[in-house]
Amino acid sequence: MRLSDDELNSIRNSADIVEVIGHYIPVVKSGRNFKAVCPFHDDHDPSMNISTDKQIYKCFSCNAGGNVFTFVQNYENCSFIESVKKVAEISGYNITINLDSYEKPKDPLKDNYHKILNESVKFLKYSLNSSSSTLIKAYLQNRGIDNELIDRFDIGYNDNNDVLYRFLNAKGYKDIDLIKVNVARNSESGIHDVFTKRITFPIHDIFGNPIGFTARSLDENVAKYINTNETDLYTKGNVIYNFHRAKEESKRKNKVIIVEGVLDVIAFARAGINNVIATLGTACTQNQLNEMRKLSNTLVFCYDGDTAGKNANFKAAKLAIKNNFDVRIVDNKTTYDPDEIINKQGKDALINLLSKELTWLEFCFDYYMEKYNIEIYSEKKEFVNKVMEEINESNDEFDKQNFTHKLSQITGFKINDLPLKKIEKTKERNKLIVKNALEGRKAAERFIISNMLSSNEAIEMFISDLGFLVDDDCQIIAMMIIDEYRRNKTLKISNLLDMIDNDIQKQILLDISTDVNYSIEFNKEGFKGYINRIKKWILEDETEKLRQLIQKELDNDNKLKLMLKYRENLIELRRYNNG
């Protein structure tokens, strides 16, 4: 049975967000609105703002935010429909249907895949506990992985003779679906298990649904680890191991530790440290960082202590820095990974390792010192170039001065003679120009959305005069605003938040709704100015692409057509500049 949008809106609108949040934590009056100590990170001063007008909340420290359902769902760690039920109870709303029988619409194909993998997890756990796997279980326990950890991490064992395939086949699952989720493979000799004679560690999505496996062999003649191939559920560059288990602890500590593999995560769990996730041996990706932001803005990279691990630390941390994370790197002077440290040196050694956090620039000094021999002039010069590049990327003036002085002491070069200083300043200026241009475009699009949220006239002007935004996320939000306006002729931000599934889009909407910079009254001429700016930027981009095409085009007829279009664009741009 499906809960109607009308009833969902009625439940939401019947609840006062201050009353709902106040049901869980103390709230205090602050001007027209309220504040509270944020329960989603280690907060000491009230940093959560609660808007009575908009019926939303936003923490300006950890970026947690949403409406009444979002708060309850995150605070109680419950499903969406459970949050609806609890909000109704708090506000005294009489629900007309039985929510206990309610199920959200599902993708039947993916739902079937999840069922297959759930069955696989259960069967492989059972196999690990069978008499035929006694030696495998003894191996795990010798490594400090006891029954509690086996159960917590759903560890299993895939024996030989295609036991998993025969089990799933007997349960009625189709061969094609077993192959699709990569628990079975097709070959000339028939269908066989993928993870034969391997210890299995299930991989879950951020909601806790199984999506694949990483599996370890004890046979030294084959690859130690293999992972699920790319499937409809499993995309390597998007996967974060242990996200769903680490979520609450990461938010509570406002810090998440990133390691390479499953045994590293389990090693920290053995030491009582549970805000740990793994990228499963792959280079940290932009998509993974986007998901990590839901856990914390503070990332602590703790990859292996060998050369490959240090290189992975450097690449991942550099990408995180570019995404404005607060980054730390664990100073692992050993050649061991966390799993090896706890097994060779014990829990205290692993816990002590985490106390050795380096800032990005501290890590860069150590990282490049190992790469270059500064006793050789040419290598010392390259060392200076590399370190100065990182120093000049810093936005912290104290750090820039301090580490430039440190570089001078190490190399013997005078501070004023460091060769990249002038070049990097020019580069920094150019980057700032580009950044400001991009920020200007982003701000203009967000101002347009802000006006559309507060004015029906702005919505009508957007539809007739522009119709789209360049940023994909802003465009989706604008379309949702238009759809809601056409349905109800009114807009409520708290309602829109429930219509958006994408966390980035939710965050954009929350930022626009709570940032005072966007809180301006609708002005027709000003709004038209934002529309014209966006049109101009789009035309500028198109004109630059035409210019590049003209330079490359060899066919004279085609070049003439491109030049005519290019000229038309220049005339149009001149009109915008003069108008």
N, C-alpha and C positions, 0 to 999 in steps of 0.2 A: 504493500500500500504506500502511495506517495503522498507526502505532506504538501499541500498546495502552497504556491507562492503567496497567495493572499493570507492564508493562516500563518505562514512563517512571518510575514510582515506584521501581522496583528500581534503576534507574540513578542516580536522585537520592539514594536512601538508601544506596547503596554508596559514595558520594563523601563525603569529609570536606571541608567548606567551607574549613577552614583550609588543607588541602593544596591545594585547587584555587586559592584566591586566592594562596597562597604560591608557586604555580607561575609566577605572573605578576609579583608584587610582594613586597617584604619584609614580613613580618608579625612582630609582637612580642607576647610574652605580657603580659597585663594582668589580674591577678587570675585569675578562672576562665576568662576569655575572651581574645581577642586584639585588637590594634589594627593599623592600617596607615595610611600616608599615602594619602589618597583620590586615585585616578588620574582621577577624573571632574571635578575642578575644581583650581584653582591652590592646592593644599594644601601647607603647610610643616610643621605639627605633625600627628601622627596623629589624624585626626578620624573615621576609619572604624572602627566597632566591629563585631567579628565574634563572634557568639554560637555557641558549640560545642553548647550544649543545643538551641537552636532551629534551628540550621543556616541562619541568615540573617545578612546584614550590613546595616548602616545607617550612612550618613555624616550626622552631625548638623550639618554645615555646608551641604552642597548637597542633602541629602535623598535622594541616591542610595541604593538599597537593593534587597534581594531575596534570592533563593536562588542556588545554584551556577550554574544555567542563566542567570539574569539577569545575573550578574557577567560570565560569559564572553561572552554575547551583546553586552553593552555595551562590554566591553573590546576584544573582537575586531571589533566592528561587523559581526557576522555574523547569519545567520538563527537562529531558534529551534532548528531541527533540526540545524544545524551546531554550535550550542552543546552540544546533547545528545551529539553525536558526540565533541566535544573533551573533555567531562566524563568520558565513558566511557573514553576513551584515558588521561586523567590518573589515573583511579581503577583502571584495569585491568579494567574490566567487559567481559565478552564479550557483545557484542550479537548476538542471534540472527537479525536480519534486516538486509538491505542498506539502510542509511539514505540512500545516494546516490540511491536510486530513490523515497525517501519524499516524499510531497507532503501538505501540510496541507490539510484540507478547505477548499474555496473556495465562495463564492457564485457559481454559474455565470452568473447574469445580470450581476453586477458584473465578474466575470472577463472576460466578453465585451466589456463596455464598456471595460475597461482595454486589452484587445487592440486595439479600434478606435482608441483614442487613441494607443497605442504606434505603430500603423501610421501614423496621421496625423502624429505627430512625425517619424518617419523619412522619410516622403514629403515633408513640408514642408522638412526640412533638405536633402534631395536637390534640391528645387526651388530653394532659395536658391543652391545651388552650380551650377545649370544656366546655360547661356549666356544664356537669356532674362532672368535675374535679375542680370545683371552690374552694372547701375546701382544696384540695391538693396544688393548686397553692398558696392559702393564707398561708398554712403552710410553703412553701418555702420562701415566701416573708417575713413572720415573722422571719425567720432565716437569713434574710439579702440577700437572693438570688433573685435579681430583674430580670426583663424581659431580660436585656442585658446579664446577666450571664446565664440565662436559655437558651438563644439563642446561646451564645458562647460555652457552654459546651453540647449543644444538649440534655438537660434534658427533659425527657418525663414521661408519666404515662401509665402503662399497667392495664387497668380496668379489671373487671371480665367478665364472659360469653364468654371467649375465643375470644375476639374482634380482637386481633392481628392475630391469626390463621385464622379466617374467612376472614379477609382482605387480607392476603397473598394468601390464597387458591383461593379467587375470582380473584386475579391478575394472577393466572395460575401457581403458584409455586408448585412443587410436595411436597407431605407430607414427603417423605424420605429426601429431601433436607432441609426442615424446621427442621426436627429432627436432621439432621447432624450438623446444626449450632446452635442447642440447643435453638431456640426460641419456639419450640413446643416439647411435649413429648408424647409418646404413652403409654396408660394404658388400663386396661380392659374395661373402660367405653368410650374409644375412644381417640382422639388426643386433647390435651389441651395446653393452654399457659403455659410456664415455669414461667414467672414473674408476675403472676396474682396479682392484687391489690398491685403493687409495683411501687415506683418512679424509673425510669430507667436512668442510666448514661452510655452512650455508651463508650466502650473501643476501641481504635484504635491502629493499628500498627505504626511503626516509620514513615511511609509514609502518615499516615492520613486515611488509609482504615479501616472501622469498622470491628472488629473481634469478638465482644461479648459485654456483658453488666455486670455491677455490679448493683444490684437493692436493694432498701431499702423498708422495710415494716414499716408501722406505727402501726401495730398490735403487741402488746407486747407478745402475746402468740406464736409467730413464730420467727424463726431466723431473726435478724434485717437486715442482709445483706446476699445475695447469689450472687454468680458469675456464669458466663457461665461455663459449664463443659468443659473438654478438648475436642477440636475439631481439624479438619484439619487446622483451622486458629488460634485457641486459645490454647496456651500452658502456663499454669500458671506461671512456673518458667522463662518464657521468656518475659512476658508482663510488660511493663512500661506505666502506665497511664499518659497521657498528654505529652508524649515525643514530638509529632509533634507540639504542641503549644508552648512548652518551649524551643524548639531548638534554635531559633535565640537569644532570651534573654539570655539563658545560655552561648552561645558562646560570646555574647557581653560583659557579665559580667565575663566571664571565671570562672563560678561557678554555680553549680546546687544544689538545695535544695531537699532532699529526705524525703518524709513524708509517712504515712501509707495508707491513704484512700482518696477517691475522695473529700469528704467534706473538708479535710485538704487543698487539692490543691485549692479548690474554696475559702476557707477562706483567703489564701494568695492572691488570685486574687482580692478579695474584698479590701485587703489592698494595692493593686497596685503592688504586687510582683508576677512576672510571670515566673521566672526561676525555677519552682517547678514541680516535678514529684512524682508519688506514686508507691509503690510496692504492693499496694492493700492487705495489711494485711499479706502478706506472708514473710517468711524469705528472705532477699536479696540473690540472687543467682549469681553464676559466669557468667551465660549468661546475666543477667541484667547488671552486672558491665561492661561486654564487650560492651554493647550498650551505657552505660553511658559515656564511654570514648569518644564517638563521640560528646558529649555535652561539656565536660570539664574534666580536670584532677583533679579539686578541687571539692570534694564532701562534702556537709554539711548535716549531718544526723539530722533530726528533728522529731523523732518518739514521741509517747505519753510520758507524764511525769510520768506515773505510772510505777510499777515494770516491767510489761511485756514490756512496751515501752523502758525502760532502758536496759533490756536484749536484745531486738531487736537491739537497738543502738550498744551495745557491739559486738554482733555477726556480724552485717553488717559492722561496721567500721573495725573490725579485719580482715575480709575477704578483704576489700578494701585496707587496709595497706599492706597485702600480695601481692596485685596486683599493688603496687607502686603508689597508688593514694595519693594526698595531702588531708588528712582527717581532718574534723572538726566535733564536735558534739555540738549541741545547748544545753546549760545548762538550761534545763526546770525543775525548782524546784517545779512547780505546779504538781498536779495530772491530769491536763487537757491536751487534745489534742489541736492542733491549732484551730480547729473549735469551741471547747468549749471556748477557750481563747478569740477569737474575739467576740463571742456571749455574754460572761459574762463580759469581761473587755474592749472590744473595739479594734479598729484598732491599736491605738498607743501601746497598750500592746503587740500585736502580732509583730509589727515592732520592738519594743524594745527587744523582746525575741531573735530576730536574731542577736542582737548586743552582745549576751552572748555566743560567740563561745569558746569552749574548744579545746585544742589540744588533741591528743590521750592519751598522758601520764597524762595530767590533768584529763581527764575523767576517766582513769583507777584508779587513786587515789580515786576519789569520789565514783566510782562504787564499789570498793572493801571495802571502809570504811563503806558503808552501809551493806555489806554482813557479815563483821566480827566485833566482839566486841574485840577491842584491849586491853581492860582491863583484858581479860583472856589470859594467856600466850600462850596456844596452838593455840588459834585463831589469836593472834598477829603474831605468827610464820607463820601460813598459809597465813596471809595477806602479810607478807614480801615476802614469796615465790612467791605468785601470782604477786605482783607488780614488784619484781626483774626480773621475767620472761619477763615482758613487757619492762622493762628498758633495759635489755640486748639484746632485739630484735632491739632496736633503732640503726640507723646508724649515729646519731648526737652525737658526743662526748660531746658537751656542755650540751645537754639534759641529757645524761647519768650521767654526774657528778652532775648536778643541782638536778635531781630527786632522785639520790642516797642519796645526802645530805639531801633532804627533808624527805626521808623515815627514815633516821637516826634520824632526829629531832622528827618526829612523834612517833617513836617506842622506842627511847632511846637506840637502838642498835648502837654500834660503826660501822662506815663505813667498816672498815677492817674485822669486824666479821659477816657481812651479809652472811648468810649460803649458798646462791645459787651462790655466785659470781664465785667460782672456777668451779662449775658444769656447770654453764651457759657458761663460757668461753670455756669449752671443747665442750659443745653442739654447741656453735657458730662456733668453728673450724670445727667440723664435718659437720655442715650445709654448711659452706663455701666450704669445699672439694666437697660436692655433687653439690653445686651451680656452682662451677667452672667447674666441669665435664659437667654439663648440658649446661653451657654457651659455653664451648669448642665445644660441639657437634653442638649447634646452629650456632656458628660462622663458623665452617667448612662447614655446609650445605649452609650458606649464601655466603661464599666465592665461593663455587661451582656455585651458581646461578649467582653471580657477574661475574665470568669468562664466563659462558654461555651467558650472555648478551653482552659480548664484543668480543667473539671469536667463530666462527663456528667450529674450531677444538675442542674446549672445549665441545661443544654440541655433536660432534661425539664421543669423548672419554667417555662422560657421558653415552651415549646410549650403547656403546660396553662394557665398563668396570664396570658399576654400575647399571644404569637403574632405580633407585628409591632412594628417600630420606626418612628418618624415620619420620620427622615432616610432618604431613598431609598437612599443608598449603604450606610448601616449595615444597612438591611433586607436588601439583596442579600447582604451578607456573612453576616448571621445565617442566611439561607436556605441558603447554601452550607455553612455549618458544620453545619446540621441534615442536609443531604443527605449530607455526608461521614460524619457520625456514624451515620446509618442504614445506610450501605453497609459501613463498616469497624469501627464501634464505637470507633475511635480517631481522634485528630486530630493532624496535623503541619502547622505553619504553613508550612513550606517546600513542602508539597504543595498547600496552599490557594492559595499565591501563583501557581502555574501554572494554577489553575482560573479565576483572575480576569483578564479582558482589560482592564478599565477601570483606567487609571493612578491615578485619584483613589481608587478603592476599594483598590487595592494599597497606596497611601500610607497610607490609614487603618489598614489591617491592620498595616503595618510600624510605624506610630506606636504603636498599641496594644501591639504585641509588644515594643517596645524602650523605651517610656517607663516609668521606674520608678514613676511615679504610679499606673500601672495594674497594677503587679506585686503584687497582694495575693492571699492565699489565699481560696478560696471560703468564704463564710460565708452560711449559709442565710437567716438573718434579715436580714443586710445586703443580700443579693441581692433578697429580697422587698421591701425598702424601695425599691430602685431601680425595681422594677416598679411599685410603688404610686405613686412620684413621676411616672413617665411617664403612668400612667393619670390621675393628677390633672391634669397639664398638658394632656392631650388633652381632658379634661372642661372645664377652664377655657377653652380655646380655643372649644370647642363652645358653652359658655354665653355667651361674649361675642358670638359670631355670632348666637345666638338673641336676645340683648338688642337688637342692631342691627336684626334683622328685625322685632321687635315694634314698634320705633319707626317703621318704614317701612310696616308692614302697615296697610291701610285697611279690609279686610274683617274685621268683628267676629268671625265664626266662626273664621276662620284665626288671628286674633290670640289668641283664647282658647286654641286648641290650642297655639300657640307658648308662651303664658304658662304652661300646665300643664307642658309639657316643661321650660321654664326653671326652674320651681319644683322639679321632680324633680331637676334637675341641682344646684340650690343645696343641696338636702337631702343629695345624694350627696357634694358637695364638703365640706359640714360634717362628714360622717362621716370623710372623709379627713383633714381638719384636726384632728379630735379623736382620731383613731386613731393 
